């Protein structure tokens, strides 16, 4: 295995583990708990190339589907149809948004931080669309009820998480890129 492949494997595993760890740091709020998973999903999307960030989220979903207790309610295929499933699947377009926006090169650090925050906002929109659609459908809720239980309580925490992810990305992005660009 080449050094670059090894580093890629380690990074995918690390971010999958962070997403799992984020599951267990939670505030139980029915029907969708508040967790730190979104923070780590945003970090994966902002720090890693698209294939690696998508792989981190996909590996998390696969581990949960196989029955490992990595979801906030345990593990197993049945949880991939529960009320939180749309949010978990929404992490895939969220990291894609982060990766696509991350291709823009910005030299000014103050402007870059604002750009990262905007990236985090758009990534949250990308994850909330399938999340809210599935939550409303699976719980037979109208739009207002869905927004009231699936969006409004999460806005303050999501803003904090996307700002934190943006600041960490500002500090670490160059280091991760250097790691990934080194050849054998």
Buried (B, 14 or more C-beta within 10 A) or exposed (E): EEEBEEBBEEBBEBBBBBBBBBBEEEEEEEEBBBBBBBBBBBBBBBBBBBEBBBBBBBBBBEBBBEEBBBBBBEBBEEBBEBBBBBBBBBBBBBBBBBBBBBEEEEEEEEEBBEBBBEBBBBBBEBBBBBBBBBBBEBBEBEEEEBBEBBBEBBEEBBBEBBBBBBEBBBEBBEEBEEBBEEEE
